[in-house]
Amino acid sequence: MLTRSFIALCLMILSFNLHSKNTLEDFFDVSGYVEVKISPGGQFYSITYNEDTEVKLVILEKDTGKTTAAFSFGEYQKIQTVTWLNDERFMMSVAKTVGYLDTKGSRPYYVAANFDGSNRREILFSNTSFINIISILPNDKENILVTKGHYNDDFAVKVHKLNIYNGKMDYVAGQPKEDVFGITTDISGNPRIAFSYKEDKEQELGKGDLKAYFRKTVKSEWQSLDLKKLNYNKGDRLNFLGMNLKGNKAFILNDSGRKTIAIYALDLVNEELSLLAANDSVNITDAIFGPQGNVIGVTFDPDYPQYKYFDSNDENAIYKSLSDTFKNYRLEFTSHSKSKNLAVFKVEADTTPTTFYLYDIEKKQASFIASSSPEIDKKSLSTMEPFKIKARDGVDLSGYLTIPKGLADKNLPTIVVAHGGPHGPRDFWGYNKEVQYIASLGYAVIQINFRGSGGYGNEFEKSGYKKWGREMQDDVTDATYWAINQGITDKNRICIYGGSYGGYAALMGVVREPDLYKCAIGYVGVYSIPEMKKSGDIPTRESGRKYLDMVHGTDLEDMQNRSPSFNVDKIKAKLFIAHGKDDVRVPMEQYEALTNELDRISYPYESMVRDEGHGYHKPKNRTEFYTRMAVFFEENLNK
């Protein structure tokens, strides 16, 4: 039976503002909160927020709302994470990020400070090493545990203890004798799991030699883990998530012998493996951590967000209670204050932008803190519904349909939006400002997780390899025809749009289906697969070159046949092409490969090129882009 506080909380989140219809500025306002955390002592909030091209931070007193400190690091500098290390001190990871859709810029550096801004100092940074924080050492108020891997050692990691006040770093002995590249600790910070992975030039990408090591107890010696007990084969997905409270079980994400990734518990004492959660359609994705950092459950997304708890006793019961209450919401706890029994959690849904709440665990009461999109009128937002179809060759596909608020799902002008990636990313149900903006203009929005998308198992992802512009594109087309056949979409009023790979799919869509789409928008898109193998940041690395060969093959004629820039003579649709001059993921060579060919045959197109990276960061450029998008759709679908 739901408590009054739970019901009141649901009503509060589901309530609507009494604003007018949302504007472009409302959807893409960059002043909203990014993350909210409470300090261990329960006295302070750390709040990161967007401003222009930056992500900044303020520290507030919880009870008074008074600002005790503020931090910013300059243009394109974004505070990515904030970690409270003890009652008074916290640490920020900061990185320069130029492209909206990638992380071009710098590797993160770490700055620590007290709640009042005092004793601020950079405590972690290296151009030649990779540093990873593996434990905040809950029983040590002055140090954290990190691994450091150096280029000269092929990035094999060593464990160090780092003083959070003065930045002094000391080597910690007691790791495996063999070189390892990752270490997992128990909740107290004792290294318990380690792994190494080596891949030579002759081995296929992802099919190198994996070894794992473990300690049965804190005092035990390291020993090899027999991966045969996990049914592991080269190329399988295997990832160590964390441990339980007792420190005798490690949790592993693994797809060995399965279609999708599942979570297992590995008993370190007897090396027995037990299945905890799995879904036959989608991967188990993220761990749910309890207040003490132990793994208590997982999330997965077959349609709406779902949760599986395998430890919901005692203090973990709050997680399951809230998840049950906010069914079909995406819910996550960001932080806990043990001394005052408080927690901060956030929720999101298709018509609810991310909203942060403070939860009093003893009183079972929640209070609003902030919203990521404070200006949004939720009453005007459009509902996103999951759908499933079969592709023309029988493959099962999942997608999402958004119908404009207040309109019947019949004979609508429609925008097909293809996601980027494409191998790894996927579309999810939830609040999507771009989708909501397009729907607010009066267009139905179709999103399809075509083959090659992530989240549906390794086989599904790999089924898109060498299928760009073929079966992957057919999946997008089949979703479009599904909407037409359902009577949702007006077959004479359809446009296709996407960014990065989605830009490729938009242009390849009007190449493959010249009479289906009236217009297409390519945003920082790939337009020449042969060019993809020569320019940009991917082919600068051996692993990148391997990846491109695996995904695209080596047949030049085949790659040209699957590239929009080599097939512009087949296009009939109106085109709008937007790109960034400073894009290193999909550089200007891609824009030029397409537009040079369009110019050669005197095919008209609209263009927008700005001094940005892989996606527009600057508010003025994003406003211009989406304004022009609205005009472009209006001119081609409603006139």
N, C-alpha and C positions, 0 to 999 in steps of 0.2 A: 504493500500500500504506500502511495507517495505521501511524503510529508508536505505540510503547508508551504514550507520554505522551497521545496523542489517545485511545487506547482506555481508558486509566485515567481520563481526564477524563470520558469518556462514562459509564463505570461509576459514577463518583462522583456525577454529576448524576442518573443514573437510579436510584441506590440509595434505599432507603426508610428512613424513621425507624421506630423501634419504639414509637410512641406509641399511645394509644387513639384512638377515633374523634374527629374534630374537633368542637369546640363552636362556638357562635355567636361567642364571644369570640375563638377562634382565627382564624376567617375575617375578622372585622372589627377585629382588633387594629390599633391605629394607631401602634404603636411600631416598625414595621419601617423599613428603610432605603429611601430614595427614589432616591438617586443616589450613585454613588461615582466619584471621579476621582483620578488620580494627578498630582502636580505635575511640571512639565517636568524638574526635576532628579532625580525619582524618590525624594525623601526623605519626602514627605507624601501622605496621603490627605485629600481633602475629602469629607465624608460628610453628606448631608442626610437627615433622618429626621422622621417624624411624631411629634407629641406633643400630645394633645388637639386643639385647633383650629389648631395652628401647624405649620409645617415649620421645623425648626431645623438648625443646622450645627455640626459639630465638625471640627477639624483634628487628625489623628493622625500621629505619626511612624510611618512604615511598618514599620521594623524592631523598634521597641520597643512599639508600641501606645499610647504615652504621648500624652495629650491636650495639645496646645500652645495651643489657643484654642477658644472656644465662642461661638456667636452665636444670639440669639433676639430677636424684635422685638415680641412681644406677641400678644394674642388675635386670631385670624383673620389674623395676618400670616404669610405663607408665603414662604420663600426658594425662588424658582422655578428659578433657574439659578445655577451657580457656574462661573466661567471663570478658569483660571489664566493670569495675564498674563506672568509670568516665574517664575524659580525661587523667589522669596520672596513674591510678591504675587499676590493673587487679587481677583476682583470678584463680588459677589452682586447679583442682581436680586431685589427684594422687592416684594410687592404684598399689599394687604388683599383677602382673598377670603372672602365671606360664604356664598355658595351653593355646595354641593357639586357641582352640575351646571353652574354658570356661574362667571364671574369678577367678580361684582358687588363693588364696593369701590373700589379705587384703581388708577391706572395704575402701572406698576412704577417704582421708584426704585432707584438703584444705589449700593452701598456697597463701598468697597475697603478692604483691610486686609492686613497682613503675616501670615505663617504663625503668628506668636506672638500675634496680636491687636493688635499695636502699629500706630500710624499709621492708625487706623480713621477713615474719613471718608466722608460722602456726596459722591459726585462727579458724579452725574447725577440731576436731578429738575426737572420743570417741569409746572405745571398748564395752561399755555397752548401748549406745544410738544410735538411727538412726536419722540422721540430714538431712533435705531436704531444699534446698533454694527455696523459693516460690516467691520472688520478689527482684529485685536489687534496688527498691525504686528510680525511676528516678528523683524524686524531692528532694532527700536527698543524698548529695555527700559523706557522711561519714558512712552511715549504709545500711545494707541489711536486709531483713526479712527472717527468717528461722523457720521451725518447728522442734521440738526436741521430740522424743519419747523414753522413757526409759523402759528397761526390767521389772523393778518392777511395772510399771504402765500398763503392757501388751501392751506397745508401743503406748498408747494413746498420741497424740501430743499436745504440747503447743507452742504458737507463741512467738518468741523472736526477738528482734532487736539486730543485731550484728554490732559492730563498725569494719570497714574494715581496720583501721589503727592500733588499739591496741588490737583487739580481744575480747573486753569486750562485754558480752552478758547480755541483760536485758529482763525480762519477759514482754510481752505486753498483757494487759487484753483485754476483748471484744470478746472472742470466745464463741461458744455454751457452755451451762452448761453441756450438756451430753459429754461423752468421744467421741472424733472423731479421725480418723486415717489419714485424708488427708484434706488439705485446698487449695482452689483456690482463687487467688486475682484478682481484676480488674487491668487494666494496670497501675494504680497509686500505687498499692500495698496495697489496702484495702481488707481485707479478706471478701469474699462475698459468697462462696460456701464451704460447709464442708460435710463430710460423715463419717459414722462409719460402720464397718462390723465385725460381730462376728459369729463364727462358733464353735459349740461344737463337741465333739467326735462322737456323733450319727448322725450328719448331713453329707450329702454327700459333698465331696469336691466342693467348689464353690457355694454351695446352703445354705449358712448361712443367717443371718439376716442383710440386708442392710438398713440403714437409711440415709437420706440426709437433709441438712439444708441450708437455704439461707437468705440473707438480701435484701429486695427490693431496698433499697438505702444505701448509706454509713452510714447514721445516723439511719437506721431502726434497730429494734431488730431482733435477729435470730428467724426464725420460721421453722417448719418442712415442707419439700417438700412432697406433696402427690405423691408417686411413681405410684399410679394407673393411674395418668394422663399421665404417660409415658408408660402405659401398661406393666409395669415391673413385671416380675415373677422371683422367685428365680432361679439363675443359668444363667440369661440373662447377656449379656455383657453391662456394663455401665461405661463410663469414661468421666469426665469433662475435656475439652481441654483448655478452656480459655474464654475470654470475648471480647465484641466489644468495640469500642472507647467510646461510651456514657456510658458504664457500666450498661446498662439495659437489656442486653441479655447474657446468658451463652450458650456455645456450647458444645454439648453432643454427644459422640459416643455411639450408642445403637442399639441392634438387637432385641428388644422386638417385637414379632409378625412378624419378618422378617427372611428370610433365611440368609441374610448377614448383616454386621454392616453398618449403615447409620449415617449421621450427622444431628442433629437437633439443632434448635435455641430455647432456653427456655426464654420467656419473663418473667423476674423476677417480673414485676409489676402486670401483670394479670395472671401469671402462665400458659400462653398458649404455646403450643409446635408446631413448624412448621418444616416440613421436608425440608432440604436444598439440600442434595445430597445423592444419593444411586446408587448402581449398583447391578443388580440381580445375577451376577456371582461371584463377589469378594467383600471383605470388603473395605469400606473407611478406609484408614490406618492412614495417618499423616496429621496434620494441617499445613497450610501455614500461617505464621505470617507476618503481615505488619511491617513497620519500627518502629512503636510505641509499638509493642508487641501484637496487636490485631489480632484475628483470621479473615482471609479474604478468606480462601479457604481450599481445601483438595486435597490430591493425592490418586490415586488408580491404581492398576496394573492388568487389565484383560489380557493383552498381553504385550504391550508397556506401559511406564508410561503415565498416563493421569492426567489432572488437572481440577478442578471445582472451579471457583471463584464466590462467591456470594457478594463480595465487591471489585470492581475493579475501583473505582472512585478515582480521584485526585492522591495522591502519591502512591496509590496501583496499578495504571494502568501499571506501569513498569513491575510488576510481570506477568500480563496477556500478555503483549506485548512480553516479552522474551519467555514465555511458548509457545505462538503461533509461534514464530520464530523458536524455537528449538523443533519442533514437533518430538516426539519419542525419545527425549533426557531426561535424568533425570536431572532436574535443581533445584537448591536450593540456596537461599541467605543465607550467613553465618552471615552477619553483615552489619551495616550501620553507616555512619558518617553524622550526621544531619547537623553539622556546615558547611561542604563543599559539601553536597549533593552527597556523594559518597556511593557506596555499593560494597561488594565483593560477587560474586556468583560463583558456581561451576557447571560444566556440566559433564555428563558421558553418554556413549553409548556403544554398544557392541564392537565397534572397536575404542573407545576413552576412555582411562583411565581418571579418575577424573582430571579435569583441572580447575584451579582457574583464575578468571578474576576480574579486577577492573572496575567498571562501573560508568561513570560520567553521572548522571541522567539528568542534564541540557543539556549537549552536546550530549547525547545519543551515547556515545562512550565507547568502551570496550578495555582494554589493558590486555595482558597476564601477569600473575604473576608467576605461577608455575604449574608443573604437579606432580601427585602422582607417575608416572612411567616415569621419564624423558628419560630413555634409550630405551623405546619401539618404534619400527618402526611400525607405524599404518598401513602403506601400506601392511605389511605382516600379519595383523590380519585377523581372519576369522569371517564371518557374522553369527550371531545367529538369528534364525527364530523361532517364536512361531508356535506351532501346537496344534491341538485338536483331541482327539480320544474318542471313546466309549469303556469302558472296557467290558469284556465278559458278565457282568451282566447288561450292559446298563448305567453304571455310566459315566458321562461326566468328562473327564480328560484333563488337559492342560499341555503342556511341551514345551521344547525348543530343537531345532536341530541345531548343529553347524557343517558345512561342511568345511573341510580344504581349506584354500585359494588356488585357482588355480586348484582344482580338481572338476571333475564332480560328482554330487550326485548320483552315480551309483556303486553298488557292492563294497562298501568301507569296510575296516576293521573298527570296531566300538567299542567304549568304552561306556558302560552304566554307568552313574555317579548318584548315589543315594544320596540325601541330608540328612543331620543329623536332629536331633530333637527327633522324627519326628513331634510331635504334637505342632504346633505353627509356626516353620520355614517353608519356602517354597523356591523354586527356583524362581529367578526373571530374566527378560531380562536385560542385561547390560554387562559391562566389567567384566569378570571373569578370573583372571589370570591363575587359574588351568585349566579351560576349554580351554583357548587359548593355553596354553602350550601343552595340549594333542593334540589339533587340529594341532599345528605346527609340531607334529611328524608324521602327515599324517593320523590321525584317525578321523572319524566322532564321534561326542559326542551327546548322548541322555540324556536329563534330563526330568524326569516326576514328576509332583506334584501328587503323589499317594494319595489315600484317607487317611485321617489322617493328611495331611499337613495343615498348617495354611493358612489364607488369603482367604478361600473360604466359610466362614461361620461356625458357631458352629456345625451345623449338619454334615457337611462334615468332620470336624476335629474329632468329636466324632465317626464317622463311622469307624474310624481306631482302636478304642478301642477293645482290645482282638482279633484283626485281624492281629497282627504282624505275619509274616510268612504264612499268608493265603491270604485274599483278598488284603491286602496291597502289598504283594509280587506278586500276580497275576497282579496287575496294572503295576508293573515294567516289568513283562514278556510280557504283552500285548503291551506295548510301544515298546519293542524289536521286537516283531513279526510284529508290524505295520511298522517299518523301513525295515524289511526283505520283507514284502509284497509290499512295495512301490518301491522295487528295490534299495533302498539306501544302505542297509547293506548286506554284504556277510555273509550268514548264517553260514559259516564255520570259520569265523574270528571275534568272539565277546568276549570281556572281560567285567567284571563288577567290579566297584570300588566305594568305599565310605568311609567316616569317621564317627565315632560315630554310630548313627543309620544306616548311610550309610554303615558302615563296617558290621553291622548285615545283612543288605539287600544283600550285596555282597556275604557273606558266605551262607546265606539262599537261595540266588539265585542259587548257584551251588548245594545245597542240593535238592531243589525243581525241578530244571531243569538241571540235570547232563549232558544232551547232547546238551544243548543250548550254554553254555558259555565254552570257552576254558580255561579261567583263571579268577582268582578273586584276588583282593587286599582288605584286611581288614585293615583299618587304625584306631587305637584306638577304636575298635568296641566292641559292646555288643555281646557275643556269648552264654551266658547262662542266660535265663530269671530268673530261680530260684536264681542264684547267684546275679542277679541285685537287688533282694529283701533283700539280706544280706549284701553286701559290697558296698563301695562307699559312697558319701555324701548324696544321695537322701534318703535312708531309715533311716538316723539319725534324721529326723524330722517327726513329726506326719503328717504334710501335705504331706511330701514325701511318707510316707507309705500309706496314703490314695490314693495318686496319682497312685502309683504302683498297688494297688489293683484294682483301677478303670480301669486302662489301660490294665492290664494283667489278672485280675481275681485271684482266689485262688486255682484253680485246678492244683495240681503239675504235674500230668501226661500230662495235656494239655500244660502247660508251657514247659515241657521237649520236647514234640512233636514239639513245635515251636522254639526250640533252636538249632542252628548249632552244638554246642558241643555234643549234644545227638544224632546227626544224621550223624556223619562223615563217616559212612560206605557207604553212598549214594553218596559221592563226587567222581567225576572223573576229575575235572579240576585241573590245576596247581594253587598253592596258594602262596601268599606273604602276611605275617602277620606282621604289624608294630605296636608298642605300646610304651607307656611312663611309666617308672618305678614310676614316681611321680604323676601319674594320679589319682585324687580322684573322678572324675565324673565316669569314667569307669576304675576301678583299675586293677592292674595286675592279680587279681583273674580271670578276664574275659579272658585275654590272656592265662593263665594257664589252664582254663577250656577247651579251645579249643585245645591248643597244647598238653596237656597231653593225650587227647583222640586220636589225630592224631598220637602221639608217640606210643600209645597202639596198634594201628593197623599198625604201621610202614608206615604211609602215609607220603610221602615227602612234604616239604614246605620250602619256604624261610622265614627268620625271620630277623627283625630289631627291637631291643629294645634299647632305649636310656634313659638317665637320664633327662627326661622331663615330662611335665604334659599332659593334654588332647589335644595333638597336638604339633608338634615341633616348638619351637620358635627360637632356635639357627640356624643361617644361615648355618653352616657346616652340621647340621643334616638334614635341609630341602633340601639342595643341594644333599646330599647323597640319601635321600629318593626319590626325583624326578629323579635323575640319575638312580637309581635302577629300578624305575617304567618304565622308557623308555626302559631299557634293557629287563625287564620282558615282556613288551608288544611285543617288537621286537622278542624275542625268541619264543613266543607262538602264534603270529599272522602272522608273516612274514617269517617263515622258514618252 
